[in-house]
Structures are given as C-alpha cells and as structure tokens.
C-alpha cells in the first residue's frame, strides 16, 4: 500500500512536470489503500496550467421539471428517465430497481482526449453501457489549478454524454489531501456552477468526494451536509453519491465498517454511499461486508478495477467476476476504472487509441476493456 502511494506521487510528478521531494512513507496518515492512480499517459498530454481566479458563478433557477424527450430513442436515459433512491436501491422513473453499468474516466487533466463524442458513442452503442463517470481531480494539476477551464470542460462533456442519452456522474475527485473539507469552498463553487448549467437535465448524478482518506466519518458527513444543499438548490431531485471512510471502503481500510454510517447517515433524500474495490487486492472478506451492508445502505460502486489497488499489475478476472456477480444480485451499479489509454493495466484502451477516432470494437481494447465490454453485452466477462 505504501509502495502504491510512492508510485502514485512519482507518476503525478511526471504527468504534471513537477519533481517534488519524496514524502516520508512511514508518516502518520499514509497507510491506506485504494489510492488511484496518477497515470502514465500514452499519447495524451497534460493541459497547460493557467493561473485564474474564479468569481462565484451566477446561478439560475432550476427548471420546473426535467425534459423527458431529448435523449435518443432506446438510450439508457430514455428508457429509465429520472433516477431516485427507493429504499436501498437505485430506481428508474417507474420506481423499478435497476443496475447501471459503465466506465469511469481517468483524470481529465491526465487524459484530456479520451472522453469525447466518438468514445462516448462507442461506450453507448458498442458496449451498451449506461454511464460515464467524469473524474475531475481537484489537486494533481486538476480543478484547483484552473477552475474556470476545467469546469467548462466538465460542462461540455456532460452535454456530450447527454446528447447520446447516457447518464453522467460528475466526480469531485479528491484524493490528496484526503480530507474533503480542505476543498470545501472550491467544491461549493464547482457544484453551484455545474448544477446551474445542468439544472434541467435528468441524467446527471453528483459524486461529491471520490475517496476520503485519513479522516473520520464525522468529517465526511460534515462536508456532505454543507455541499449537498448547494446541489439541491439547482438540482433538487438528482442522485448524490457520498464517499465513505478509508478510500471509499465503507471504513474497512481503517478497521471500521458500515455500522458507523448506519449510526449517523446523511440526512438528505436520494443519497447513496460509494464503495470502491480492486479485485486482485480485495476479495471474499470485503464481498461479505458489501453483501451485508447492501441490505441496509444504498450503495454505488463508482469505481473498481480488475487489478491490485495500485491500478496496475495482472488482472484477476476470477475475483472480478465474483464481485460483479454480487453487484448484479444486489442491483448495485458499477463503473470500471479507467476510460483511458495509459500503460497501466487498468486502461481499457490500448496505448495511442485516444489520439485517433476509432473506439468501437475489440481491436482497440486491452484485456480489461475486452472483459468489461463482454460482461456488459453478454453477462459473461471474456478478456479474449
């Protein structure tokens, strides 16, 4: 786990052109896992970092009701419409429990060319997936370095996904530091802007803190209690995903579990709690906890991988299949990391793919990409 933190920092420095001194990996607060994931990009380059000051955006009033006929016929949004949380399940406009299956982008600053209208069209039409998660890193050369530019990028990608009838998760991707309250002001400004822009849409979900780490559930809940009202001002019915303690492990990485959330849940409607796993590192013991928690908490796996928690290494498709079978049985939605073309085995595209325009078919996919595409299309994951 410490090796992963060390490798992560090195890859971030390479990706954004820094050569910072190495941290003390034995220091307090560096002992968790599921740390994703600064990449080793193939063709993509980091965007130029611009110094900018973002004024508080002007917020318009939400539309009285989201439109119901602007998504393409047969698309996930046309079929399911406005989502809500009913009990411990995600439900469609008819109140039927459903499972969404999709992909998470890598950091939008690391792979700026991998999420585009062509790749999203392949995700919907060739993979038959339901959603894309837009991972907007906050630090590591992300949102905090250019709030206006990256907010505009997210807004444009939401529009691209909407035009195809895909659901889209706007992910405020905190990782380092792991306390979401460090970025509370920026989170409020970001979500105020994004929710105002997309207030009339019925396909946008908001993930307010990717992987909180080194903090208590009380601190995470305090953050949620302040950010969710900002979202609700413009988007009163959207589903909000709340990160959990210990890198969104329900506290398992920190020696806790779901009971602390059950004892003090977030007090808003249409809220779900995130759980992340990496199949080669996380096995039957964590599956047992998820199976138990799913009977009492609405869960959403907004990120998982078929590798170790480093996001790299050999794919463990046996464990991945066991995980996805569990999620299917409990109608827990999931998104795989990552919709990118880096050198790590978590990338679903072969290196160089994002420099082109062809994203459909298996020739452009890695083992992980072929597995998930097959799983979504046929119900059986096949990496070949």
N, C-alpha and C positions, 0 to 999 in steps of 0.2 A: 504494500500500500504506500509506504514511503517512497519506494522506487518510482511509483506512478507519479507522485507529487513532484519528484525531482525531474522526471522526464517531461511532465506537463510544463513546468516552468521553462525548461530548456527549449521546448518546441514553441512556446509562446514568444520567447525572446527571438528565436529565429524568424517566426512569422511576421513579427511587427518591427524587426530591425533593432531590437534592444540587446544589450549584453549585460544584464544586471548581475550583481553578485549573487552567489548561491545562498539560499536560506539554510538555517540550521534545521535539518530534517528531524532532529530529536526534540525540537522545541515544542512546548505545550501548544495544542491546537492543530497539529499537523498529522494527526493519527487516524484519520477517517479514510473511507474508500468511496468508490463510485464517483471519482473526480473527473470527469471527462474533460480534457480532451483537446487540448490545443493540438492542431493538426500538423501534418507535414504535407502541404498542398502540392499538387502536381502542376497544373497549368495556371491555376488561379493566383492572383496577386492581391496582397492586402491593399485596400484603398488608401489614398493619401489622407493623412490625418489633418483636419482643418481645425484651427482654433476658432471657436464660435461661442457666442453667448445666446442662449435661447430665452426669449421672453415667454411669459406664461401665455399659452395659446388662448385665442378667443373660442369659447365653447358655445355651440349652437344647441338649441333644444332638440331632444330626440323626436323622431317621427312618431306619430300616434300608434302605428303598427308597422311591423316589418313587411316588406313586399313578399309575395308568395309565388310570383310567376316569372321572376327574372333569371332563374337558373335554368340551364339547358334541360330538356326533357330527359328523364331517366337518370339524371345525375343524383349523387347522394343527397344534395340539398333539396332537390325537387321531391325526391321520394320521402325524406324524413322531416324536412322543414325545421321549424324552431325546436331546439333541444331543451330539455329540462331534466332536473333530477327528481325522480319519483322513488321515494324510499332510499334504497342503497344502489339504485341502478340509474344509468343514463337512458332517457326515454325520448322518443320522437314526438312529433306533433299530435299523434293519436294516443299518446300515453303508453305506447308499447316499448318495453325494454329492448335496447339494441346494443350492438358492439360495433364501434368504429375501428377501422384498421388503416394505418397509414405510415407516414415517414416523418422523421424529424430532420430538418436541415442541420448542417454543422453551423458554426458561427458564420453569420452573414458577412463579417469582415474578413474571414479567412478564405471563404469560397464564394466570392461575390457573383460568380457566373453560373452556379449550379442550380439555383432556383430561378426559373424563367418560364415564360409561357409554353415553350416546347417541352421542357422537362415535366412541368405540371400536367400538360396534356397527356404525356406518356404515363404519368402516375395514375391519372383518372382512367384513360381509355385502354391502355395496355395492361396495367396492373390491376385495374378495377378497385383501386384504393379509395378511401373516403376522405382523407385529410392530409394536410401538410402542416407541420409544426415549424414556425419561423423562430429560430433560436437567435435572439438578439442579445449577444453578450453585452454586458454592461461595462466591465473593465476589459483588459486584454486587447486594447485597441478598438473597442466596440463603442456602444452608445455614448458613454461618458466623454469620449474623445471628439465626437461630432454629433451632438444631439439632434440638430436640425436635419443633417444629411441622412443619418440612419433612421430617424423617424419617418422621413419621406420615403426611404427605401422600403421600410416595413409597410407603409400605407400603400405603396404601389404594388407590392407583392400580394397584399390582401385583395386588392382589386383584381389582380391576375387570377388568383385562386377562385374568387367569386364568379368571374366570367365563365369559369369551367364548371361551376356547380360543386366545388369542393368545400368542405369545411376547412377552417384555418385556425390554428392555435397561435396566438401572439404570446411568445415566451420571453419574459423578462429574465434573461439567463444570468442570474447571479451565481458566482462560484468562488471567486477570490476577491474580496473577503466573503466569508460565508454568512455573515450576519446581514440579512436583507435590510435592516434598519439603517445600515451605512449609506444606502442609496434611496432612502425613503423619499426625499424631496424630488429626486430625478424620476423615481417611479410614479409619483403623483402627476408630475408634468407630462411624462410619456403617456400614461394611460388616459389622462384627460384629453390629450391631443388625438390619440388613436381612437378612443371611443367616440369622440365627437365626429371624427371623419366617417366612422362606420356605424353610426347610431341606427341607421335604417336597415342594416343588414341583419339577416337571421342565421348567418353561418359562421360567426366569429366567436371563439372561446378565448378566454384570457387566463394565462398561467403567470401568476404574479411573482413567483420566486422559484427558480429552477431547482437548485439543490442547496438548501440551507445547511450549513455545517458549522460546528463549533459553537452552536447556540442552543438554548433551551426551547421547548415548545412554547413556553410563555412568551418568549421574544418573537417567535414566528407569528403567533396568534396576534400579538400587539400590532405587528406590521400589517397583517391581513385586515385587522379591524380599522386601520387607517386608509388602506389602499382600496378596499372593496367599495366603500361609499363613493369614491371618485369614479369608479367604473359604473356603479349603479346610477349615478347622476345622468349619464347619457345612454346607458345600456342596461335598463332595469331587469331584463329577462335573460341576459347571457349567462352561460355556464362559466364559473370561475374555478380554476384549479389552484389549490394551495399546496405548496411544497411542504414536505414533512422533515422532521429532525434526522440528522445523520445522513446527509446527501439523499434526501427523499427515500429513506429506507424504512419509514414508519418508526424511526428511532432505533432500529435493530443494530445499525453500525455503532451506536453509542451505548448499547446494552439495555435499551428500553424497548417498548413495543407500542402497539396501537392503543393500549389502555389509557395512556396519558392524553390522547386526543379525545377518546370517548368521555373522559372525565371533564374535559373543558373544550368542547367543539367550537368551531367558528359559527357565530350566530347569524348567518345570512342564508337565504334560500338559494337553491341552485349552485351549491358549492360541492366540489369533490376534492379528494385528497390524493396527491400523487405518490406513486411508488415506482422506483427505478430498479432494474436488475441487470446484471451481466452474467449470462448463463454459464460461462466457464468458471466463474467465481462463486456464484450464488445458486445453491441447489435446494435439496428437498427440505432442509430445515426452514429456509425462508418461504418456500412454497406453502408449507404448513401454516405459517403465520398469516400469509396473504389469504389463504382459504378461510381461516378463522375470522380475520378482520373483515373480509368481504360480506359476511353475514350481518355486520353492524355499521360499517362505514362505506360510503360511496367512493370507490377507488377508480383511478385512471392511471394507467401506465403510460405516461407521456414520453418515456424514453427507456429503451432497453437495447442490449447488444447480445450477439451470439458468442462474443469473445470474453476475455477477462475484463475486470473493471478498468484496466488500462485503455480499453478501446482497441486493443491490438492483440496479436497472437492467433493461435489456432482457434477456428470456430468449433464450438461444441453444439452441434445440431441436435444431439440426443437430449441434452438438458434444455435447449431452446424449445424443442417440441413439447417436452413435459410442461414447460412454463406456458406456452401458447395454448395447450390443451386445457390447462387450469383456467386461463383467462377466458377461453371460449365457454367453458362450462358455467362460469360466473358472470358472463356478459360484461367483462372488464375490457374496455377499449385499450388499444396499444399503438405505439409508434416506435419504429426502429431508428436507431442512430447508426449511420448518418447518410443523408442525401447529398453525397459529395464524391469527389474523385481523387482523394488523397492516397498516400501509400499504405496507411494503416488498414488492417483487415475489416474495420467497421465500415469503410466506404462501400456503398453499393454500386458505384460506377467505377469502371477501370480508369486508370490514370489517363488524363488528356481528354476524357469524354466531354467535360464541361466547356472545352474550347470549341466544340462543334455544335451541331444542331440535331443530331440523332440520339435519342434517348430511349426509344422503344425497342423491344426485342431483347433477347438474352446475350447477344454478342457484345453489348456494351457493359454488361453486368459482371460483377465479381461473384464469388461463391455466396457471400452473404446476400447480395442482391438477388441472385437467382433463387435462393432459398425462400426469401420472403415473398417475392413475386409469385412463386409457385404456391406458397401457403395461402395467399390471399385468393388466387384464382381457383385452386382446386381443393383447398383444405388440407393438403399434404405438402409439407416443405420438401423441396428437392433442389439441392445445390448444383446439380449437374445440368 
